[in-house]
């Protein structure tokens, strides 16, 4: 069960409409319906009466709604309490991003702006692309650092948000390499290669899946492992478990050290951008200063 499902139930109870609730939650109508069904599967009972009219919750739905409101309120209060752990008059800045970006590009950026944050408390909050977007739109983060590609484009209103491209990266098919630079695996037209895949809940997983599904020269792959961590997939490639599409920003060190090597030249690489996003409204003085340090590329 995911906390966002409880927030979905609250939105549905308030709007009494799947369409309006989906718009409020910034997801498509079908996706919102699937999330409510996911909550019902978790609860083991029907939560909504589906009779074609305004949405009405079942008795079980009303009971869960009460708990959902209490849970969301408690978590919000806990968040505020954690933020209060900053020292008196200490500035606080929150960055929402993905787990891989937190380790790579976010770490590089935080190092560059360390002079501006020396007296501040910086919160870095990680999650999937959907979780990160939800946290950001909810106002729980000053900036969002996220991937950008047509296959995974997030819907943000230009009238409400500003964004800068801060880096260009690429997903590269990688294999373990020996001391001579020869890869353990190679793409073949006859034999499928052990494939280490991202979970589809990750933006990188969606990127690779879309790329392979639409590429005329997509290699033969035998899925043998799925993981929701790019860092873990890098380790699996280093162990020689198979081939994975890794962000160059993550894999460059191991590649330059000769431990892993790219496959198939650049024909199967996937180029994408990394963007920093903020709301257009006036932010804290610290956030405004840090935005100036982002700058367009």
Helices and strands as residue ranges (DSSP letters): H 3-15, H 18-24, H 29-43, E 48-49, E 56-57, H 59-83, E 91-97, H 99-103, H 105-112, H 114-117, E 120-126, H 129-137, E 143-148, G 150-152, E 161-176, E 193-198, H 203-214, E 221-227, H 230-238, E 244-247, H 248-256, E 260-262, E 270-279, H 285-294
